[in-house]
Amino acid sequence: TPCAGCYNMFVEQYPKMEIDIRPEILHSTQYIARLLETGKLHLSKIGTDIKATYHDPCHIGRRIGIFEEPRVIIKAMGFELAEMGRNRKDALCCGAGGGYKSLSNEKASNIARIRAEEAMSTGAELLITACPFCVRNLRDGGASDLEVVDIVELVAQARYYPDQV
């Protein structure tokens, strides 16, 4: 799943409710990193000479501990990764998680504005995340000086087939 909240639900919440999910559940970043590691996916260096920063979504970051896979993917695409001061387990929420944006859009946007300012302070041109709710709220909340993009969108742009090159 590309949704951090859905991933959390499948791997953490459903088991607590004794709902057994048979297939292996992976967040898209775990799956992409696995494909890179096994040589089944090839990415071009679309990020050469581009400084990017990464926002750790709460549901796959602090809740589950998926931190390195997105960074491996970003670096595989050639981006220069500029970490925000608060990252990984200490990352600031984007403000949209758990339906908070629906409950309090103004407060969620204020949180996103703070996070966007942190991202802009890195000097990055691109803010990458791995959650559609984070993308939406960071765009809404003031990251106007940065392009905000989901990592899966970048992978789709960077994918190439070696036998066709």
Secondary structure, 3 states (H helix, E strand, C coil): CCCHHHHHHHHHHHHHCCCCCCCCCCCHHHHHHHHHHCCCCEECCCCCCCEEEEECCCCCCCCCCCCHHHHHHHHHCCCEECCCCCCHHHCCCCCCHHHHHHHCHHHHHHHHHHHHHHHHCCCCCEEEECCHHHHHHHHHCCCCCCEEEEHHHHHHHHEECHHHC
